[in-house]
């Protein structure tokens, strides 16, 4: 096993994890809602009038945060080893999986597990297992 020490970033990763945890806790405490991205975004597309504001603010924050980080010099350019057809197919599969699982990785993994929800534990274990199998097959079976 090889560790890429150039891209090993424990402190920024810890800070990001803390920020996500605090945001999820604030969301449930002050809004009574789970901070699951798929539910927030999906609800924005079909929200009642009183629901649109906080959902739009949440999505705007998701877009603004990396832009502000880049302005502050924290920019880490993404590198994706896939073409647009693969990215689009993967996004579609994630969307379908999100519908079947009744939520996304953020909703189940961050919020559901912290509440001790068994369905979130099962969903997150399934997400992780699928990721492990996918990486194994792509890197060790297909040699990618």
Secondary structure, DSSP 8 states (H G I E B T S, - for coil): ----TTS--HHHHHHHHHHHHHHHHHHHHHH-----HHHHHHHHHT--GGGHHHHHHHHHHHHHHHHHHHHTT--------S-HHHHHHHHHHHHHHHHHHTS-HIIIIIIIHHTT-HHHHHHHHHHHHHHHHHHHIIIIIS--
